[in-house]
Amino acid sequence: MKRVLDPILRHFVESGSLRVLWPDGTTSTYSGKKNGPHAGVHLKNAAAVKSLVFNPGLAFGEAYMDGGLAPLECTLYDLLHLLMLNAMNPSGHITEQLSAALRYVRRGWIQFNSTSRSKQNVAHHYDLGNSLYELFLDKDWQYSCAYFQTGEETLDEAQEAKKHHIAAKLKLDRPGLEVLDIGCGWGGMALTLAKDYGAVVTGITLSQEQLAFACQRAQDAGLAGQVTFELLDYRHLRRRFDRIVSVGMFEHVGVGHYKAFFETVRNSLNPDGIA
């Protein structure tokens, strides 16, 4: 596989240079025509080489975790910087280009998200047990879109800033506004909007684990009368709200359902509402 990966890397590295120590002890250096960073990688076994030929986007991280590859005379950050810089070039990695083209052709079918399939997908992703998510989420269990305004914030601070940044966009200028949170996760956004802004919030999710956790949080915070959570697909909404928020859930909608999603948002907003 070295003979296959070698020309791929010669084509791939357009900026900076990459030094590779192969499993057989030989080394190769790939230098691009553009200035850029320098890094090295030690490919320790044939399996790592093969995986970088066929599925580099996934295989790099797995090979690193398995010990099949390691940074060579540089940090992991240095190596990732070089690889990501070149991955953004138009030429890129030929296998990744072909995979991306195939995904684009198949995306309508892959992303077909009927109500039953959406529930299955959510269960597969989010109902893995809260003990897993507790390992890497912030203290408020926010899943996406942390707002690092200066880059110096902790994850907790960035997620807190995210919530208040979004609240400002929602213009919660008076208490009692009815807010819908589509894809409410573990309830942190809904609870913040209720506690800090006086909103009356309905959060909807398709995850049984998230629903139970969010309901318990509302109860523990004394906000059960102000915040409710429901197991509901957004397409089944039959109410109107003053405000609608959805954070990081749109990626699960599927390209064939974009129109339905935005029509649902429009039909669920009061005439002077904000989403």
Secondary structure, DSSP 8 states (H G I E B T S, - for coil): -HHHHHHHHHHH--EEEEEEE-TTS-EEEEE-SEEEEEEEEEE-SHHHHHHHHH-HHHHHHHHHHHTSEEESSS-HHHHHHHHHHHHTSSS--HHHHHHHHHHHHHHHHHT---HHHHHHHHHHHHTT-HHHHHTTS-TT---S----SSS---HHHHHHHHHHHHHHHHT--STT-EEEEET-TTSHHHHHHHHHH--EEEEEES-HHHHHHHHHHHHHTT-TTTEEEEE--GGG----EEEEE--S-GGGT-GGGHHHHHHHHHHTEEEEEE-
